Amino acid sequence: MGGEFEGRLGDLRSPSPPLNSASAKPLAVVLLSGGLDSCVAAALARQSLELALFHANYGQRTLIRELAAFRAQAAFFQVRRLLEADLNFLGSMGGSSLTDPRCPVPTGEAETPGIPSTYVPFRNSLLLAAAVAWAEVLGAQAIFIGANMLDNPGYPDCRPEYFAAFNRLIELGTRPETNIRIHTPLIDLDKAGIIRLGLELKAPLELTWSCYLNDLRACGQCSSCRLRLKGFAAAGVPDPITYEGGEK
């Protein structure tokens, strides 16, 4: 792993095992959506940590495809501690183009100003709360999430100050002996940087899914597909998944 990223895990290189585990490595819960960013975050975390993988079904349009990507990546990483959480009430609430079929997913070149329609209200907070609860049960020391500020500047729950506040909440709301911290190793990387890091770590990028609309072939038009394609182009490597029209 390159020196640029070596310091990101320095505070977790503890020889003491986590609770409920015979492993010599500390345990980390990784929020693994099935997407590219969380896959790279998992690949980075496993350089020094034992993994437990958390996935949430929250009524998203591509729920089935994302779950398949999560399971494929879990098999690749050979992780057996898996939790598939049911947060489908978020889909019932609506309020986002990712969960409400009445709200179209943006496919133009530019997002509307302000908070994007793809923002799911308070989603990261609910996902993190569930992941922290599981981490406390497992005796984990870390939560990894693939959030990045450059790709999602309009998302209020992808900012460094948000994660700093959540870490303070963990301190206040868990057992005194609990030592869980949220880590966001991709927070200041753009998509090309995340892809380069993924390639360096030999992450299974071919098993990831980013499309907001389709389950079989990525649409290539939604904001997530366009950001992904732009990132692979900037990184100088082809995207390993297939898009509508047969392009790769």
C-alpha contacts under 8 A as a table, 3 or more apart, distances in Angstrom:
res1	aa1	res2	aa2	distance
1	M	5	F	7.04
1	M	6	E	6.71
1	M	200	E	6.87
1	M	201	L	6.65
2	G	5	F	5.84
2	G	6	E	6.37
2	G	200	E	7.89
3	G	6	E	4.86
3	G	7	G	7.37
4	E	7	G	7.24
5	F	8	R	5.60
6	E	9	L	6.47
6	E	10	G	7.09
7	G	10	G	5.06
8	R	11	D	7.79
8	R	185	P	6.41
9	L	12	L	5.53
9	L	13	R	6.97
9	L	45	A	7.65
9	L	48	S	7.42
10	G	13	R	5.81
11	D	14	S	7.64
12	L	26	P	7.13
12	L	48	S	7.75
12	L	49	L	7.93
12	L	141	Q	7.93
13	R	25	K	7.89
13	R	26	P	7.55
13	R	48	S	6.74
14	S	17	P	7.86
14	S	25	K	7.31
14	S	26	P	6.64
15	P	24	A	6.17
15	P	25	K	6.63
15	P	26	P	7.54
16	S	24	A	6.48
16	S	25	K	7.29
16	S	26	P	7.00
17	P	21	S	6.69
17	P	22	A	6.79
17	P	23	S	5.95
17	P	24	A	4.94
17	P	25	K	5.78
17	P	26	P	5.51
17	P	27	L	7.86
18	P	21	S	5.82
18	P	22	A	7.94
18	P	23	S	7.60
18	P	25	K	7.47
18	P	26	P	5.37
18	P	27	L	5.99
18	P	138	L	7.83
18	P	139	G	5.40
18	P	140	A	6.00
18	P	141	Q	7.28
19	L	138	L	6.52
19	L	139	G	4.55
19	L	140	A	7.30
20	N	138	L	6.37
20	N	139	G	6.67
23	S	26	P	7.53
23	S	50	E	7.59
25	K	48	S	6.95
25	K	49	L	5.37
25	K	50	E	5.72
26	P	48	S	7.90
26	P	49	L	5.39
26	P	50	E	6.07
26	P	140	A	6.90
26	P	141	Q	6.53
27	L	49	L	5.67
27	L	50	E	4.72
27	L	51	L	5.85
27	L	52	A	7.23
27	L	139	G	7.40
27	L	140	A	4.65
27	L	141	Q	5.91
27	L	142	A	6.86
28	A	45	A	7.49
28	A	49	L	6.27
28	A	50	E	6.15
28	A	51	L	5.15
28	A	52	A	6.11
28	A	135	A	7.56
28	A	140	A	5.41
28	A	141	Q	5.95
28	A	142	A	4.59
28	A	143	I	5.62
28	A	144	F	6.97
29	V	51	L	5.95
29	V	52	A	4.67
29	V	53	L	5.70
29	V	54	F	6.68
29	V	131	A	6.91
29	V	135	A	6.20
29	V	140	A	6.79
29	V	142	A	6.24
29	V	143	I	4.85
29	V	144	F	6.26
30	V	38	S	7.74
30	V	41	A	7.67
30	V	42	A	6.16
30	V	51	L	6.83
30	V	52	A	6.23
30	V	53	L	5.03
30	V	54	F	5.94
30	V	143	I	5.74
30	V	144	F	4.60
30	V	145	I	6.16
31	L	38	S	6.67
31	L	53	L	6.24
31	L	54	F	4.89
31	L	55	H	6.08
31	L	127	L	7.94
31	L	131	A	7.37
31	L	143	I	7.49
31	L	144	F	6.20
31	L	145	I	5.32
31	L	146	G	7.59
32	L	35	G	7.36
32	L	38	S	5.15
32	L	39	C	6.48
32	L	42	A	7.39
32	L	53	L	6.16
32	L	54	F	5.74
32	L	55	H	5.43
32	L	70	F	6.44
32	L	145	I	7.63
33	S	38	S	6.29
33	S	39	C	7.94
33	S	54	F	7.97
33	S	55	H	5.65
33	S	56	A	7.08
33	S	66	E	6.52
33	S	67	L	7.57
33	S	69	A	7.98
33	S	70	F	6.23
34	G	38	S	6.95
34	G	39	C	6.75
34	G	66	E	5.07
34	G	67	L	6.65
34	G	68	A	7.64
34	G	69	A	4.68
34	G	70	F	4.36
34	G	73	Q	7.35
34	G	207	L	7.88
34	G	208	T	5.48
34	G	209	W	5.89
34	G	210	S	7.83
35	G	38	S	5.83
35	G	39	C	6.25
35	G	66	E	7.32
35	G	69	A	7.56
35	G	208	T	4.92
35	G	209	W	4.85
35	G	210	S	5.24
36	L	39	C	5.19
36	L	40	V	6.37
36	L	205	L	6.39
36	L	208	T	5.31
36	L	209	W	6.68
36	L	210	S	6.71
37	D	40	V	5.30
37	D	41	A	6.26
37	D	146	G	4.99
37	D	147	A	7.24
37	D	186	L	7.72
37	D	194	I	6.84
38	S	41	A	4.87
38	S	42	A	6.11
38	S	145	I	6.28
38	S	146	G	4.41
38	S	147	A	7.76
39	C	42	A	5.12
39	C	43	A	6.28
39	C	73	Q	7.43
39	C	146	G	7.80
39	C	203	A	6.85
39	C	204	P	7.47
39	C	205	L	7.37
39	C	208	T	7.15
40	V	43	A	4.96
40	V	44	L	6.14
40	V	146	G	7.46
40	V	194	I	7.06
40	V	195	I	7.85
40	V	197	L	7.25
40	V	198	G	5.12
40	V	201	L	7.81
40	V	203	A	6.05
41	A	44	L	5.11
41	A	45	A	6.12
41	A	144	F	6.73
41	A	145	I	6.66
41	A	146	G	5.37
41	A	185	P	6.92
41	A	186	L	7.15
42	A	45	A	5.05
42	A	46	R	6.16
42	A	51	L	7.81
42	A	144	F	7.38
43	A	46	R	5.41
43	A	47	Q	6.91
43	A	198	G	7.35
43	A	201	L	6.34
43	A	202	K	7.75
43	A	203	A	5.72
44	L	47	Q	5.64
44	L	201	L	6.91
45	A	48	S	6.21
45	A	49	L	5.79
45	A	50	E	7.99
45	A	51	L	7.55
45	A	144	F	7.36
46	R	49	L	4.79
46	R	50	E	6.04
46	R	51	L	6.38
51	L	79	V	6.50
51	L	81	R	7.38
52	A	79	V	6.68
52	A	80	R	7.35
52	A	81	R	4.78
52	A	82	L	5.92
53	L	74	A	7.25
53	L	79	V	7.31
53	L	81	R	6.32
53	L	82	L	4.94
53	L	83	L	6.39
54	F	82	L	6.01
54	F	83	L	4.90
54	F	84	E	6.13
54	F	85	A	7.43
54	F	131	A	6.73
55	H	67	L	7.62
55	H	70	F	7.13
55	H	82	L	7.94
55	H	83	L	6.18
55	H	84	E	4.81
55	H	85	A	6.08
56	A	84	E	5.70
56	A	85	A	4.69
56	A	86	D	6.09
56	A	87	L	6.31
56	A	127	L	7.03
57	N	60	Q	7.10
57	N	63	L	6.26
57	N	67	L	7.68
57	N	84	E	7.18
57	N	85	A	6.17
57	N	86	D	5.29
57	N	87	L	5.59
57	N	88	N	5.98
58	Y	63	L	7.63
58	Y	86	D	6.60
58	Y	87	L	4.48
58	Y	88	N	4.03
58	Y	89	F	6.72
58	Y	90	L	5.47
58	Y	91	G	5.67
58	Y	99	T	7.88
59	G	63	L	6.52
59	G	87	L	7.41
59	G	88	N	4.74
59	G	89	F	7.31
59	G	90	L	6.40
59	G	91	G	4.06
59	G	92	S	7.20
59	G	99	T	5.61
60	Q	63	L	5.14
60	Q	91	G	6.51
60	Q	98	L	5.36
60	Q	99	T	4.69
61	R	98	L	5.85
61	R	99	T	5.87
61	R	101	P	7.92
61	R	212	Y	6.86
61	R	213	L	6.52
62	T	65	R	5.39
62	T	66	E	6.07
62	T	211	C	7.79
62	T	212	Y	6.47
62	T	213	L	6.49
62	T	214	N	6.50
62	T	215	D	5.92
63	L	66	E	5.25
63	L	67	L	6.10
64	I	67	L	5.19
64	I	68	A	6.28
64	I	215	D	7.52
65	R	68	A	5.08
65	R	69	A	6.28
65	R	209	W	7.45
65	R	215	D	5.33
65	R	216	L	7.82
66	E	69	A	5.01
66	E	70	F	6.16
66	E	209	W	6.37
67	L	70	F	4.97
67	L	71	R	6.24
68	A	71	R	5.19
68	A	72	A	6.17
69	A	72	A	5.10
69	A	73	Q	6.15
69	A	207	L	5.91
69	A	208	T	5.75
69	A	209	W	6.43
70	F	73	Q	5.26
70	F	74	A	6.10
70	F	208	T	7.97
71	R	74	A	5.01
71	R	75	A	6.23
72	A	75	A	5.18
72	A	76	F	6.28
72	A	207	L	6.60
73	Q	76	F	4.88
73	Q	77	F	6.12
73	Q	204	P	7.10
73	Q	207	L	6.44
73	Q	208	T	7.76
74	A	77	F	5.20
74	A	78	Q	5.93
74	A	79	V	5.45
74	A	80	R	7.58
74	A	82	L	7.92
75	A	78	Q	4.84
75	A	79	V	6.48
76	F	79	V	7.95
76	F	204	P	7.51
79	V	82	L	7.25
87	L	90	L	6.09
87	L	91	G	7.97
88	N	91	G	5.23
88	N	92	S	6.63
89	F	92	S	4.87
89	F	93	M	6.28
90	L	93	M	5.19
90	L	94	G	6.56
90	L	99	T	7.65
90	L	120	V	7.94
90	L	123	R	7.76
91	G	94	G	5.24
91	G	99	T	4.95
91	G	100	D	6.82
92	S	99	T	7.87
94	G	97	S	7.90
94	G	99	T	5.64
94	G	100	D	4.86
95	G	99	T	7.38
95	G	100	D	6.58
95	G	120	V	6.83
95	G	121	P	7.00
96	S	99	T	5.49
96	S	100	D	5.78
96	S	103	C	6.98
96	S	117	S	5.55
96	S	118	T	5.44
96	S	119	Y	5.95
96	S	120	V	5.22
96	S	121	P	7.36
97	S	100	D	5.28
97	S	101	P	6.81
97	S	102	R	7.66
97	S	103	C	4.77
97	S	104	P	5.65
97	S	105	V	5.19
97	S	117	S	5.54
97	S	118	T	5.14
97	S	119	Y	7.77
98	L	101	P	7.79
98	L	105	V	6.83
98	L	117	S	7.97
98	L	118	T	5.52
98	L	119	Y	7.75
98	L	120	V	7.22
98	L	212	Y	6.80
99	T	120	V	7.79
100	D	103	C	5.55
101	P	104	P	6.83
105	V	117	S	7.38
105	V	118	T	7.01
105	V	212	Y	7.39
105	V	213	L	7.47
105	V	222	C	6.79
106	P	111	E	6.96
106	P	117	S	7.67
106	P	222	C	5.88
106	P	223	S	6.38
107	T	221	Q	5.12
107	T	222	C	4.26
107	T	223	S	5.97
108	G	111	E	7.11
108	G	221	Q	7.28
108	G	222	C	7.28
108	G	223	S	7.43
109	E	223	S	7.57
111	E	116	P	6.52
111	E	223	S	7.67
112	T	115	I	7.82
112	T	116	P	6.46
113	P	116	P	7.35
114	G	154	G	5.92
115	I	119	Y	6.88
115	I	154	G	4.67
115	I	155	Y	6.05
115	I	156	P	7.88
116	P	119	Y	5.64
116	P	154	G	6.33
116	P	155	Y	7.29
117	S	120	V	7.96
119	Y	155	Y	6.37
120	V	123	R	5.48
122	F	125	S	5.40
122	F	126	L	6.49
122	F	157	D	7.38
123	R	126	L	5.26
123	R	127	L	6.14
124	N	127	L	5.00
124	N	128	L	5.85
124	N	157	D	6.27
125	S	128	L	5.15
125	S	129	A	5.99
125	S	157	D	7.52
126	L	129	A	5.09
126	L	130	A	6.30
127	L	130	A	5.30
127	L	131	A	6.14
128	L	131	A	4.91
128	L	132	V	5.90
129	A	132	V	5.16
129	A	133	A	6.25
130	A	133	A	5.16
130	A	134	W	6.36
131	A	134	W	5.12
131	A	135	A	6.02
131	A	143	I	7.35
132	V	135	A	4.86
132	V	136	E	6.08
132	V	143	I	7.18
132	V	170	I	7.64
132	V	180	I	7.62
133	A	136	E	5.19
133	A	137	V	6.44
134	W	137	V	5.09
134	W	138	L	6.19
135	A	138	L	5.04
135	A	139	G	5.85
135	A	140	A	4.81
135	A	141	Q	7.34
135	A	142	A	7.63
135	A	143	I	7.54
135	A	180	I	7.52
136	E	139	G	5.14
136	E	140	A	6.25
136	E	174	T	7.60
136	E	178	T	6.84
136	E	180	I	7.63
137	V	140	A	7.80
139	G	178	T	7.63
140	A	143	I	7.95
140	A	179	N	7.88
140	A	180	I	6.66
141	Q	178	T	7.89
141	Q	179	N	5.55
141	Q	180	I	4.42
141	Q	181	R	6.51
142	A	179	N	7.93
142	A	180	I	5.01
142	A	181	R	4.89
142	A	182	I	5.84
142	A	183	H	6.90
143	I	180	I	7.00
143	I	181	R	6.03
143	I	182	I	4.56
143	I	183	H	5.95
144	F	182	I	5.93
144	F	183	H	4.93
144	F	184	T	6.15
144	F	185	P	7.87
145	I	182	I	7.46
145	I	183	H	6.53
145	I	184	T	5.58
145	I	185	P	7.92
146	G	184	T	6.11
146	G	185	P	7.12
146	G	186	L	5.93
146	G	187	I	7.38
147	A	158	C	5.76
147	A	184	T	6.21
147	A	186	L	6.34
147	A	187	I	5.64
148	N	151	D	6.00
148	N	152	N	6.57
148	N	158	C	6.31
148	N	159	R	7.84
148	N	184	T	7.62
148	N	186	L	5.44
148	N	187	I	3.77
148	N	188	D	5.97
148	N	189	L	6.47
148	N	190	D	7.41
149	M	152	N	5.26
149	M	153	P	5.41
149	M	158	C	5.68
149	M	159	R	5.89
149	M	160	P	7.82
149	M	187	I	5.40
149	M	188	D	6.13
149	M	189	L	7.78
150	L	153	P	5.67
150	L	187	I	7.54
150	L	188	D	6.47
150	L	189	L	6.74
150	L	190	D	5.71
151	D	190	D	6.24
151	D	191	K	6.96
151	D	227	L	7.82
152	N	155	Y	5.51
152	N	158	C	6.87
153	P	156	P	7.84
153	P	158	C	7.59
153	P	159	R	7.95
155	Y	158	C	5.63
155	Y	159	R	7.59
156	P	159	R	6.21
156	P	162	Y	7.53
157	D	162	Y	5.97
157	D	163	F	7.75
158	C	162	Y	6.90
158	C	163	F	7.65
158	C	187	I	7.93
159	R	162	Y	5.25
159	R	163	F	6.75
159	R	187	I	7.98
160	P	163	F	5.31
160	P	164	A	6.22
160	P	187	I	7.44
161	E	164	A	4.95
161	E	165	A	6.16
162	Y	165	A	5.17
162	Y	166	F	6.28
163	F	166	F	4.89
163	F	167	N	6.14
163	F	182	I	6.99
164	A	167	N	5.17
164	A	168	R	6.49
165	A	168	R	5.10
165	A	169	L	6.36
166	F	169	L	4.84
166	F	170	I	6.29
166	F	182	I	7.88
167	N	170	I	5.08
167	N	171	E	6.47
167	N	181	R	5.97
167	N	182	I	6.23
168	R	171	E	5.10
168	R	172	L	6.43
169	L	172	L	5.12
169	L	173	G	5.89
170	I	173	G	5.16
170	I	174	T	5.85
170	I	180	I	7.15
170	I	181	R	7.69
171	E	174	T	6.11
171	E	176	P	7.79
171	E	178	T	7.87
171	E	179	N	7.84
171	E	180	I	7.94
174	T	178	T	6.32
175	R	178	T	5.25
184	T	187	I	5.47
185	P	188	D	7.82
186	L	189	L	5.31
186	L	194	I	6.89
189	L	192	A	7.86
189	L	193	G	5.48
189	L	194	I	6.10
190	D	193	G	5.25
190	D	194	I	6.28
190	D	231	G	7.73
191	K	194	I	5.02
191	K	195	I	6.17
191	K	227	L	7.19
191	K	228	R	6.76
191	K	230	K	7.89
191	K	231	G	4.78
191	K	232	F	7.77
192	A	195	I	5.08
192	A	196	R	6.16
192	A	230	K	7.74
192	A	231	G	4.16
192	A	232	F	6.07
192	A	233	A	7.85
192	A	234	A	5.70
192	A	235	A	5.04
193	G	196	R	5.09
193	G	197	L	6.16
193	G	231	G	7.87
193	G	235	A	7.35
194	I	197	L	5.12
194	I	198	G	6.09
195	I	198	G	4.92
195	I	199	L	6.19
195	I	231	G	7.07
195	I	232	F	6.84
195	I	235	A	6.88
196	R	199	L	5.15
196	R	200	E	6.22
196	R	235	A	6.37
197	L	200	E	5.00
197	L	201	L	6.19
198	G	201	L	5.10
198	G	202	K	5.96
198	G	203	A	5.05
198	G	204	P	7.92
198	G	205	L	7.23
199	L	202	K	4.87
199	L	203	A	6.12
199	L	205	L	7.93
200	E	203	A	7.78
204	P	207	L	5.56
204	P	208	T	7.23
205	L	208	T	5.34
205	L	240	P	7.12
206	E	239	D	7.86
206	E	240	P	5.06
206	E	241	I	5.80
207	L	241	I	7.92
210	S	218	A	7.69
210	S	224	S	6.02
210	S	225	C	6.18
210	S	228	R	7.42
211	C	214	N	6.10
211	C	215	D	7.81
211	C	218	A	5.35
211	C	219	C	6.52
211	C	220	G	7.50
211	C	222	C	6.90
211	C	224	S	5.94
211	C	225	C	5.39
212	Y	222	C	6.48
212	Y	224	S	6.60
212	Y	225	C	7.66
213	L	218	A	7.55
213	L	219	C	6.71
213	L	222	C	7.23
214	N	217	R	6.19
214	N	218	A	5.62
214	N	219	C	6.12
215	D	218	A	7.06
217	R	242	T	5.81
217	R	243	Y	4.93
217	R	244	E	5.40
218	A	225	C	7.12
218	A	241	I	7.82
218	A	242	T	6.50
218	A	243	Y	4.54
218	A	244	E	6.03
219	C	222	C	6.73
219	C	225	C	6.95
219	C	243	Y	5.94
219	C	244	E	5.57
220	G	225	C	4.89
220	G	226	R	5.98
220	G	229	L	7.67
220	G	243	Y	6.13
220	G	244	E	6.99
221	Q	225	C	6.04
221	Q	226	R	5.98
222	C	225	C	5.37
222	C	226	R	6.21
223	S	226	R	5.19
223	S	227	L	6.10
224	S	227	L	5.16
224	S	228	R	6.15
225	C	228	R	5.05
225	C	229	L	6.07
226	R	229	L	5.14
226	R	230	K	6.01
227	L	230	K	5.15
227	L	231	G	6.13
228	R	231	G	5.05
228	R	232	F	6.34
229	L	232	F	5.25
229	L	233	A	6.17
229	L	239	D	6.88
230	K	233	A	5.11
230	K	234	A	6.14
231	G	234	A	5.11
231	G	235	A	6.10
232	F	235	A	4.97
232	F	236	G	6.15
232	F	237	V	5.58
232	F	238	P	6.07
232	F	239	D	5.89
233	A	236	G	5.06
233	A	237	V	6.24
233	A	238	P	6.95
234	A	237	V	7.92
238	P	248	K	6.93
239	D	242	T	7.92
239	D	248	K	5.92
240	P	248	K	6.13
241	I	248	K	5.81
242	T	246	G	6.16
242	T	247	E	5.83
242	T	248	K	4.65
243	Y	246	G	5.67
243	Y	247	E	5.30
243	Y	248	K	6.05
244	E	247	E	6.74
